[in-house]
Amino acid sequence: MKLRNRLVIALCLVGLVLGTTTYVGFELFQDRSVEQSRANVNETAAMSADIVEGQVRERKGQVAYVAAQPAARGDNVDAYIESFVQNSRFVSAHTLSEDGTVQSVYSAPGTPKPVAEGDRRATAQYAERALDGRTYMSPVFCAKEGRCRVRISAPIIDASSDGGSVVGVLAATIPVRGGVFFEASESGTPNTAVYVVAPTDDGDIIFGGEPPNFAASITGKATVASTDWTVRVTRNRAGLNTRLRTAFYAQLVSLLVVLGSVAMFGAWEYRTNLRHVDRLLDGFDALRDGDYDHSLDLSDADEWSSIERRFAGLAATLAERETEVEEQRQRRRMLYRLLRHNLRNELNVVIMEAERIPDYTEDAEVADIADNVVDTSRRLIDQADKARKLERLMADAAKTEPTEVTALVSAELADLRTEYDATVTAEMVDEAWVEAPSLLSHAIRELCENAVEHNSADPVVGVAVERADESVLLRIRDDGPGINAQDRRALSDETETRLEHGSGIGLRFVYWTVERMDGSAAVIDNDLGGTTITLRLPAIPSPTAQEHETTEQE
């Protein structure tokens, strides 16, 4: 993977980590803020419930205190309870005898009497609880005009008797609204509403405040201990949302600053290092292509300046070396051309003179020697011609393309049957593809011609193309005299020593071709008395099948 791609991936990962961290951090901050606000609201609700509970205890204590006074059971009870009502927030009061009969009743002006004198209340809950010796506050009840009240009852105790005995009941009625038990102003801030919800027979009523109409809010509640009332606190969340938005934008700006810094670092890294790496690689490509005048501009840092100088020195050295090599190559070409030209001319003279020898002698041995000289000279000329031909072919050895071996072999065998009087058999798969240079067809032709030319008067050649695992196997077998040890090494080892020059230039050419294809060649003796040469070439998928698979994927 290229360094620039790695840098981009690393920067993206850093950005992803920072973005994720910022998002998770903000979510945690938001959750903590909401939980803290909810805890504060619940704490406010609990404190408000305690205030209401204190007011309830105070009202019950007030009624219990009045009931405990001797005047509550004296002869002037009417005046006593009237004074109690007028000097308190209660709107009415009445007393009951020990058997639950209403005795004295007083109501504030404009307030209807809660009961009639002489009425029996022995079965009423507030009367039963007070006659049992307990101070009791009834559930909230509402009149038709919408006035909601509670009744608090306390026992009237005769302390002069043994241990004290309940001789009656004092019951007082007090409204729940109007700040009797809870003032709306006690809720605190304008963004927080505190109110009490109390159940009645006709549904819940609200006092001490009003439910707000906030677009978004946080609500908490707490129960008043001695009643069935619930204190509810509703806090406007607009302020919290504003703070959260401010925190979010602040973190977003911070994240953008950090990401911008990371991006600037990436740009700086690319400018000071990665761009120079690309330039250096381009420089090496130029040197590979022979552009030794290519120069680099890597002067940002001392290290890159040193690399720039050394690259320039390397380019100059390679240019000098290339000049020397080209001069040597030209001299070799000239020498080869002169050698081939002179060799051909001189060998032609040798052939002409050797062919005349039998005309001047009747010695059969001398005539045979002359024939051998002619044959050897002609072979040398053929070897020179073949070397010149192979030299031209090797110029395109680096170019490769997908090649179908079966079709290639079939074409070469057709030419072989036309040029030679030989028995040629073929066993080939329908299709076998390799990545090969154009030299492959000449290598196949060389092996087939070698099998025919170095054979008996009636040569038999068998050719097979097979598929084996990830390879294509090309087998060429003959019934000839076999291949000597030096020529066998030409197919399996490119190294030659000074004393081991194989005469088979064609076999050496086959080795070069197979070696460029990352293949291998093997020579074994066969049951026909001759040899079998096996070329193992790397197989590739059929280009047609690849195109079809690509089309289906698209």
C-alpha positions in Angstrom: 0.0 0.0 0.0 1.3 3.5 -0.9 2.4 5.8 1.8 -0.1 8.5 0.8 -2.9 5.9 1.1 -1.7 4.9 4.5 -1.5 8.6 5.5 -5.0 9.2 4.3 -6.3 6.1 6.1 -4.4 7.1 9.3 -5.9 10.7 9.2 -9.4 9.3 8.5 -9.0 7.0 11.5 -7.8 9.9 13.7 -10.8 12.0 12.5 -13.1 9.1 13.1 -11.7 8.5 16.6 -11.9 12.2 17.5 -15.4 12.5 16.0 -16.6 9.4 17.9 -14.9 10.6 21.1 -16.5 14.0 20.8 -20.0 12.6 20.1 -19.8 10.1 22.9 -18.4 12.7 25.3 -21.3 15.1 24.4 -23.8 12.3 24.8 -22.4 11.5 28.3 -22.4 15.2 29.2 -26.0 15.6 28.0 -27.0 12.5 30.0 -25.3 13.8 33.1 -26.8 17.2 32.7 -30.3 15.8 32.2 -29.8 13.4 35.2 -28.5 16.3 37.3 -31.5 18.4 36.4 -33.8 15.6 37.1 -32.1 15.0 40.4 -32.5 18.7 41.3 -36.2 18.6 40.3 -36.8 15.5 42.4 -34.9 17.2 45.3 -37.1 20.3 44.9 -40.2 18.0 44.9 -39.0 16.3 48.1 -38.3 19.6 49.8 -41.7 21.0 48.8 -43.4 17.8 50.0 -41.7 18.3 53.4 -43.0 21.9 53.5 -46.5 20.7 52.8 -46.1 18.0 55.3 -45.0 20.6 57.9 -48.1 22.7 57.1 -50.3 19.6 57.5 -48.7 18.9 60.9 -49.1 22.5 61.9 -52.8 22.6 61.0 -53.4 19.3 62.8 -51.5 20.5 65.8 -53.4 23.7 65.8 -56.8 21.8 65.9 -55.4 19.4 68.5 -54.3 22.3 70.7 -57.7 24.0 70.5 -59.4 20.7 71.3 -57.2 20.1 74.3 -58.2 23.4 76.0 -60.8 23.2 78.8 -62.9 25.8 76.9 -63.6 23.2 74.3 -65.7 21.3 76.7 -67.0 24.2 78.8 -70.3 26.0 78.8 -69.2 28.7 76.3 -68.1 26.4 73.5 -69.9 28.5 70.9 -67.9 31.6 71.6 -64.7 29.5 71.9 -65.0 27.9 68.4 -66.1 31.2 66.9 -63.0 32.9 68.3 -60.9 30.0 67.0 -62.3 30.3 63.5 -62.0 34.1 63.4 -58.4 34.0 64.5 -57.3 31.2 62.1 -57.5 30.3 58.5 -60.2 27.7 59.2 -63.6 28.7 57.7 -65.8 26.6 60.0 -65.7 24.5 63.1 -68.0 22.3 65.1 -68.0 20.0 68.1 -69.5 16.6 68.6 -70.5 14.9 71.9 -69.1 11.6 73.0 -71.9 9.8 71.1 -71.2 11.8 67.9 -74.0 14.3 68.1 -73.2 17.7 66.7 -73.4 20.3 69.5 -71.9 23.7 68.5 -71.4 24.9 64.9 -69.8 28.1 63.6 -69.0 29.2 60.0 -67.2 32.3 58.9 -69.4 34.8 57.1 -70.3 33.7 53.6 -69.4 30.1 54.4 -72.2 27.6 54.6 -72.3 25.6 57.8 -70.7 22.2 57.4 -73.3 20.4 59.5 -76.5 21.0 61.4 -76.8 21.0 65.2 -78.2 17.8 66.5 -76.9 15.9 63.5 -75.3 12.6 64.4 -71.8 12.0 63.0 -70.8 9.0 64.9 -70.3 7.0 61.7 -68.3 9.7 59.9 -64.7 8.8 59.5 -63.3 12.0 61.0 -65.6 11.5 64.0 -64.6 7.9 64.5 -60.9 8.6 64.3 -61.1 11.5 66.8 -63.3 9.5 69.2 -60.6 6.9 69.0 -58.2 9.5 70.4 -56.4 10.5 67.2 -56.0 13.7 65.3 -57.2 13.1 61.7 -57.3 15.0 58.4 -59.9 13.9 55.9 -59.3 13.6 52.1 -60.0 16.7 50.1 -63.7 17.3 49.3 -65.1 19.9 47.0 -68.5 21.7 47.2 -70.6 22.5 44.1 -69.3 26.0 43.9 -65.8 24.6 43.5 -64.5 25.3 46.9 -62.2 22.4 48.1 -61.5 21.8 51.7 -60.2 19.3 54.2 -61.6 18.6 57.7 -59.3 18.1 60.6 -60.7 16.5 63.7 -59.1 16.1 67.2 -60.5 14.5 70.4 -61.7 16.6 73.2 -60.2 15.0 76.3 -61.4 15.5 79.9 -58.1 15.6 81.7 -59.7 15.6 85.2 -60.8 12.0 84.8 -58.6 9.1 85.5 -56.0 8.9 82.7 -58.1 11.3 80.6 -61.1 10.3 78.6 -62.5 11.4 75.2 -65.6 13.4 75.8 -66.1 14.9 72.4 -64.6 15.9 69.0 -63.5 19.2 67.6 -63.7 19.3 63.8 -62.5 22.3 61.8 -62.7 22.9 58.0 -59.9 24.6 56.1 -59.6 25.3 52.4 -56.6 23.8 50.5 -56.2 26.6 48.1 -55.1 30.2 48.7 -51.7 29.2 50.1 -53.1 27.5 53.2 -50.8 24.5 52.8 -48.4 25.6 50.0 -47.6 29.0 48.4 -46.8 29.1 44.7 -44.0 31.6 45.3 -42.2 28.8 47.3 -41.5 27.1 44.0 -38.4 29.2 43.4 -37.4 30.3 39.9 -39.8 31.4 37.2 -38.7 28.5 35.1 -39.8 26.0 37.7 -43.5 25.3 38.7 -44.3 23.5 41.9 -47.9 22.4 42.7 -49.8 19.9 44.7 -52.1 17.3 43.2 -54.8 15.9 45.6 -57.4 13.2 44.7 -61.1 13.8 45.3 -64.2 11.8 44.6 -64.6 13.9 41.4 -61.0 13.7 40.2 -57.7 15.3 41.0 -57.4 18.9 42.0 -54.4 21.1 41.9 -53.4 23.8 44.4 -50.3 25.7 45.4 -49.5 26.5 41.8 -50.5 25.8 38.2 -49.1 23.3 35.7 -46.9 25.2 33.2 -47.1 25.1 29.5 -43.4 24.4 28.7 -42.5 23.2 25.2 -40.0 20.8 26.9 -39.7 20.1 30.6 -38.3 17.9 33.3 -40.8 16.6 35.9 -40.3 15.2 39.3 -42.7 14.3 42.1 -42.8 13.4 45.8 -45.6 12.2 48.1 -46.7 14.1 51.2 -46.1 11.6 53.9 -49.3 11.8 56.0 -51.6 12.3 53.0 -52.4 11.0 49.6 -51.2 14.3 48.0 -48.4 14.5 45.5 -46.1 17.4 45.0 -45.1 17.8 41.4 -42.2 20.0 40.1 -42.0 20.9 36.4 -38.9 22.7 35.2 -38.5 24.4 31.9 -35.9 22.5 29.8 -35.3 25.4 27.4 -32.4 26.8 29.5 -30.8 23.3 29.7 -31.3 22.8 26.0 -29.6 26.2 25.4 -26.6 25.2 27.5 -26.4 21.8 25.8 -26.5 23.5 22.4 -23.8 25.9 23.5 -21.7 23.0 24.7 -22.3 21.0 21.5 -21.3 23.9 19.3 -18.2 24.6 21.5 -17.2 20.9 21.2 -18.0 21.0 17.4 -15.8 24.0 16.9 -13.0 22.4 19.0 -13.3 19.2 16.9 -13.2 21.2 13.6 -10.1 23.0 14.9 -8.5 19.7 15.8 -9.5 18.1 12.5 -8.2 21.2 10.6 -4.9 20.8 12.5 -4.8 17.1 11.5 -5.5 18.0 7.9 -2.9 20.7 8.0 -0.4 18.2 9.4 -1.4 15.7 6.7 -0.8 18.4 4.0 2.5 19.3 5.6 3.6 15.7 5.7 2.6 15.2 2.1 4.4 18.3 1.0 7.6 17.7 3.0 7.8 13.9 2.6 5.3 12.0 0.6 5.5 14.4 -2.4 9.3 13.9 -2.4 8.8 10.2 -2.2 6.7 10.3 -5.3 9.2 12.5 -7.1 12.0 10.1 -6.1 10.0 7.1 -7.4 9.3 9.1 -10.6 13.0 9.7 -10.8 13.8 6.0 -10.5 11.3 5.3 -13.2 13.0 7.9 -15.4 16.4 6.2 -14.8 14.8 2.9 -15.6 13.6 4.3 -18.9 17.0 5.7 -19.7 16.3 9.4 -18.9 19.5 10.1 -17.1 19.1 13.9 -17.4 16.1 13.7 -15.0 16.6 15.9 -11.9 14.9 16.1 -8.5 13.8 19.1 -6.4 14.0 17.9 -2.8 15.4 20.9 -1.0 12.9 21.1 2.0 15.2 19.4 4.5 18.8 18.5 4.8 18.1 14.8 4.4 16.1 15.3 1.2 18.8 17.6 -0.1 21.4 14.8 0.5 19.1 12.4 -1.4 18.8 14.8 -4.2 22.6 15.1 -4.6 23.1 11.4 -4.4 20.4 10.8 -7.0 22.1 13.3 -9.3 25.4 11.4 -8.8 23.6 8.1 -9.4 22.1 9.4 -12.6 25.4 10.7 -13.8 27.1 7.4 -13.1 24.4 5.4 -14.8 24.6 7.8 -17.8 28.4 7.1 -18.1 27.8 3.4 -17.6 25.1 3.3 -20.2 27.4 5.1 -22.6 30.1 2.6 -22.0 27.6 -0.3 -22.4 26.2 1.1 -25.6 29.7 1.5 -27.0 30.5 -2.1 -26.1 27.2 -3.2 -27.5 27.9 -1.4 -30.8 31.4 -2.8 -31.0 30.0 -6.4 -30.3 27.4 -5.9 -33.0 30.0 -4.7 -35.4 32.3 -7.6 -34.5 29.4 -10.1 -34.8 28.3 -8.8 -38.2 31.9 -8.9 -39.4 32.4 -12.4 -37.9 29.2 -13.7 -39.4 29.9 -12.1 -42.8 33.5 -13.3 -42.8 32.5 -16.7 -41.4 29.8 -17.2 -44.1 32.2 -16.1 -46.9 35.1 -18.2 -45.7 32.9 -21.2 -45.0 31.4 -20.9 -48.5 34.9 -21.0 -49.9 35.6 -24.0 -47.7 32.5 -25.8 -49.0 33.3 -25.0 -52.6 36.9 -26.3 -52.2 35.8 -29.3 -50.3 33.2 -30.2 -52.9 36.0 -30.2 -55.5 38.3 -32.6 -53.6 36.5 -35.9 -54.8 37.2 -34.7 -58.4 41.0 -34.8 -57.7 41.3 -38.1 -55.8 40.0 -41.6 -56.0 40.7 -42.3 -52.3 37.3 -43.0 -50.7 38.6 -42.0 -47.3 39.7 -38.6 -48.5 36.3 -38.2 -50.2 34.5 -39.0 -46.9 36.6 -36.4 -45.1 35.7 -33.8 -47.7 32.0 -34.6 -47.3 32.3 -34.2 -43.5 34.0 -30.8 -44.1 31.1 -29.8 -46.3 28.5 -31.0 -43.8 30.2 -29.3 -40.9 30.6 -26.0 -42.7 27.0 -26.0 -43.7 25.9 -26.7 -40.1 28.1 -23.8 -38.9 26.4 -21.5 -41.5 23.0 -22.8 -40.3 24.0 -22.1 -36.7 25.1 -18.6 -37.6 21.8 -17.9 -39.5 19.8 -19.3 -36.5 21.8 -17.2 -34.0 21.1 -14.0 -36.1 17.4 -14.9 -36.3 17.1 -15.6 -32.6 18.9 -12.4 -31.8 16.2 -10.5 -33.7 13.5 -12.5 -31.8 15.0 -11.8 -28.4 14.5 -8.1 -28.9 10.7 -8.5 -28.2 11.1 -11.1 -25.4 9.8 -8.7 -22.7 6.4 -8.3 -24.4 3.8 -10.9 -23.4 0.1 -11.5 -24.1 -2.5 -14.2 -23.3 -1.8 -17.1 -25.7 -3.9 -20.2 -26.3 -1.4 -23.1 -26.4 -3.5 -25.7 -28.2 -4.1 -23.4 -31.2 -0.5 -22.4 -31.3 0.7 -26.0 -31.3 -1.8 -27.0 -33.9 -0.6 -24.3 -36.3 3.1 -25.4 -35.8 2.2 -29.1 -36.3 0.4 -28.2 -39.6 3.6 -26.5 -40.8 5.7 -29.5 -39.6 3.6 -32.0 -41.5 4.0 -29.9 -44.6 7.7 -29.4 -44.5 8.8 -32.9 -43.2 8.0 -36.5 -44.1 7.3 -37.6 -40.5 4.6 -39.3 -38.5 3.2 -36.6 -36.1 0.5 -37.4 -33.5 -1.2 -35.0 -31.2 -3.2 -35.3 -28.0 -4.4 -31.9 -26.8 -7.0 -30.4 -24.5 -9.5 -28.1 -26.1 -8.1 -24.9 -24.6 -5.1 -24.0 -22.5 -4.1 -20.3 -21.9 -0.7 -18.9 -20.8 0.8 -15.5 -20.6 3.6 -15.8 -23.2 5.9 -13.7 -25.4 5.9 -14.2 -29.2 9.0 -16.4 -28.7 6.8 -19.3 -27.5 5.8 -20.3 -31.1 9.4 -20.3 -32.2 10.4 -22.4 -29.2 7.7 -24.9 -30.0 8.8 -25.0 -33.6 12.5 -25.5 -32.5 11.5 -28.5 -30.4 9.4 -30.1 -33.1 12.1 -29.5 -35.8 14.7 -30.8 -33.5 12.7 -34.0 -32.9 12.4 -34.6 -36.7 15.8 -33.5 -37.9 17.8 -35.5 -35.4 15.9 -38.7 -36.0 15.8 -41.8 -38.2 14.7 -42.0 -41.8 11.1 -42.5 -40.7 10.7 -40.2 -37.6 7.8 -40.5 -35.2 6.9 -37.4 -33.1 4.2 -37.2 -30.5 2.9 -33.9 -29.1 0.6 -33.5 -26.1 -1.0 -30.5 -24.4 -2.4 -31.1 -20.9 -3.7 -29.2 -17.9 -2.2 -30.0 -14.4 -3.2 -28.0 -11.4 -2.2 -24.4 -12.2 0.1 -25.3 -15.1 -0.1 -26.2 -18.8 2.1 -29.2 -19.8 3.5 -29.4 -23.3 5.2 -32.8 -24.1 7.2 -33.5 -27.2 8.4 -37.1 -27.6 10.5 -38.7 -30.4 12.1 -42.0 -31.3 15.5 -40.5 -32.2 18.9 -41.1 -30.7 18.3 -38.8 -27.7 19.9 -35.6 -26.5 23.5 -35.5 -25.2 24.4 -34.3 -21.7 25.5 -30.9 -22.7 22.3 -30.1 -24.6 20.2 -31.5 -21.8 21.9 -29.0 -19.4 20.9 -26.2 -21.9 17.2 -26.9 -21.1 17.7 -27.1 -17.3 20.5 -24.7 -16.4 21.5 -21.5 -18.1 25.0 -21.6 -16.8 27.7 -22.7 -19.2 31.4 -23.2 -18.5 34.2 -22.5 -20.9 34.6 -26.2 -21.7 30.9 -27.0 -21.9 29.5 -25.0 -24.8 26.4 -27.0 -26.0 26.0 -27.0 -29.7 22.2 -26.7 -29.4 21.5 -22.9 -29.8 17.8 -23.8 -30.3 17.6 -25.6 -27.0 19.2 -22.7 -25.3 16.6 -20.4 -26.9 13.9 -22.7 -25.6 15.3 -22.4 -22.1 15.3 -18.6 -22.2 11.7 -18.6 -23.4 10.5 -20.9 -20.7 12.5 -19.1 -18.0 10.9 -15.7 -19.0 7.5 -17.3 -18.5 8.5 -18.5 -15.0 8.2 -22.1 -16.3 10.5 -25.1 -16.3 11.7 -27.7 -18.8 12.6 -31.4 -18.2 14.2 -34.0 -20.4 13.7 -37.8 -19.9 14.3 -40.9 -21.9 11.1 -42.6 -23.2 10.2 -46.2 -24.2 10.7 -45.4 -27.9 14.4 -45.1 -27.4 14.3 -41.4 -27.8 13.6 -38.5 -25.5 10.5 -36.6 -24.1 10.8 -32.9 -23.4 8.2 -31.5 -21.0 7.6 -27.8 -20.7 5.6 -26.7 -17.6 4.1 -23.2 -18.1 2.0 -21.2 -15.6 -1.7 -21.3 -16.7 -4.0 -18.3 -16.7 -7.8 -18.1 -16.9 -9.4 -17.8 -20.3 -9.8 -14.1 -21.2 -13.2 -14.9 -22.6 -14.3 -16.4 -19.3 -12.9 -13.4 -17.4 -14.8 -10.9 -19.5 -18.0 -12.9 -19.1 -17.5 -13.0 -15.3 -16.8 -9.2 -15.2 -20.0 -8.6 -17.3 -22.1 -10.7 -14.9 -20.7 -8.8 -11.8 -21.5 -5.5 -13.4 
